[in-house]
């Protein structure tokens, strides 16, 4: 690559910035992204020219943002006028953009096959073959570098693939060729010769082949309410193809710049400093110069103008403004050339736009004629018919050319193609075809192709767009403090060790460097306002140090007189001091440095003295405090010793007194306990004597009772002996049976189960003859405990259990979902509409009591997809409302509900059938899905029964019909494995079948 190009110079500047900045993981990432943005933009925006192997074919301005530490935070890139005509045609000895050659050289066979490309350059019409290979350039290695750079900058894999697909599509567009075909009306129509390339392009971009083929053959013109479709001849078809390729690549490049900006932009919003790096194409004079060279040279004229204003003109005006004696140095001011090009009335760009917008036949020749009329007297404009030529008709100029005398020399421009390139027209049919692409990136590049956003306003021309961009750039540069890097080419052969003196002198002359050097040599090397100058050097003079109480200029005069600086080395301006020789400034800096060292020594001396005095005073104060604390400690310790001694003596005396009192109390207690023991023994003796007497008396009474009982028994046996023999068996049986039944009931009492109605436990049957009794007792007991359990219910609980009982009768052993709903209480209004302010509008619209409010999924009849709705059931109506806005979508009276259908499987789908001919049935039945199907169906059944006195038909079947508007659709439930787990899915198979897959 040419090391003298602005591109390489800007890369060196960025590398230097990255090298001198701080370190850290986040800072390194930002620096790496800023540096790696260059290879990506170079691949897509640079190309080999006859003078440079890596020439920028676009302008780039990068703002690098820094924090207060000087670490980079991010950046923003602006691009100007990509030379998109290079995509379809390159001058002899030049190449297309690098990315095309890098892709074909460095991509793997798998990637090329995916992009439908071949490695041979000669297969593509858009690639020039005479300079396809460049010595010293490895396109394959550069492709790997670009892919790695895209990854570092932040491109996702699918984004990088999409970009390469667009590049491949542009390459293959050049291979589309057309042939003429005559129509019946005599007009020529273009047809594509080989549709294989078109087919592959459509497969890459996802465009319908017939749509793109028609866009290449027809053009539709819209004017207000009218549309006119015309056929394209072969020349127009080739123009449409090339226009599409240029626009596609240009918009891709703009998208790349925006995508890079998203990655490298600063993430924080703190105040930051900005450094701008401008890398833009240099002045170009080729053998054939066209619209692109005209625009590029116009940009260079504007840059030269701002260079003149910020260096030569500004510096000389400053000397005059400050009252410095100055001999004016003449220089060429190119403002007259800029006015020739950009003047809004008579400028070349204004006339080119006017010619493009003019109705009627517009050609490059008419544009040149207009230039000859308007610019004929301008001293920097020449053409064959201009009055500035040496003769009235200058035969040295070709007919279709004009010449402009730029600051860098005269340039001859071929007027051919100026109007078309300035129009930059892309037929609306092609824009709409690109917008219909299945390729997301291509679709986003052509937003004007959206039929819903058709804009009949003519788009701005390429010249006016570039003029506005240059104006914005100039305004931005005016706010910066510029530093210029001038790149001088030593020769035109791109070879080392060859120095062409004439070429270098020419470049130095037209860049204005000679005038700049003369101004610098005749002027002053350093200037500074009086206040900061006095503030910086005031320590060099005793009169100005430490504070000067007069005007700043007087202080500077005193300072310079004290330092004995020669008068010819400086001058006093109105607000600044001007120093001619840098040696004088270096001397001031050396003196300041020495003085600062002396001042630092003085500050250290004073500080050390203050620190020692402060340390001494602190030590003396500390000694006083320590002595006071020690005396306090000694007195406290002595007091504690005296106090502890007194406590010991007191404790011994108190102990002796306590032990004496304890002995007296123990003697008294022993005397009391002896008397108590004697009395207890005496009372025991008396009690035992009395017990013995009572036992003897009781024994005698018991003996009399036993004898009397035996006597009575003997009498009874003698009297009833004759009856006993006849009824003995029956009596024994009844007695035994009575004892068995008594024992049975006592055991039942001890083994009685709990009072819970769901308790299934019951004591086993002890005897076979009690089987019926045992079962009857079990039934009676269960009814009794159920009654006891029911008596505890409130009215609300009774209603819930009635609904549960109704659900059991409707769905038990019929619906697989029913067992899981038994343990779940029926809540009804799940959404709590009365409490939620989000549904205030919905609450106000419903005056009846809400029986159930739940979010359900309404199945779309067209595709089987679901939409969330609020299901509301009141005493008289069934309503469906939007979940987000709360707006009521459907309201159905309960009298119009004829049937509810559902499957027998474990899903929540159900259909609400409406009465045919009713107002609510105009859109057909409802197919819904809910997590509380059993509850909703039960409440709907009970409410309908209560209001209409008719039972609602509940149909449970794995296939049922649903009325959707005028069509009846069969809903079929099947078993299947679902990708999303245990959630049933609904899919429309055809116009008559809706299939629900239940896991």
Helices and strands as residue ranges (DSSP letters): H 6-20, H 25-45, E 46-47, E 55-56, E 59-66, E 72-80, G 84-87, H 98-106, H 109-114, G 121-123, H 139-153, H 157-173, E 178-182, E 188-192, H 195-205, H 209-217, E 218-223, E 226-231, H 234-264, E 273-279, H 291-307, I 308-313, H 314-322, H 335-342, H 348-357, H 364-374, E 381-383, E 401-406, E 409-414, H 418-423, H 428-435, H 440-445, G 447-449, G 451-453, H 462-478, H 501-510, H 513-522, E 526-529, H 530-537, G 538-540, H 552-562, G 567-569, E 570-572, E 576-579, H 582-750, G 768-770, H 771-790, H 795-811, H 818-822, G 837-839, H 840-845, E 850-859, E 866-874, E 877-882, E 888-893, G 894-896, E 897-902, E 909-914, G 919-923, E 926-929, H 933-948, E 953-956, E 959-964, E 967-975, E 985-990, E 993-998
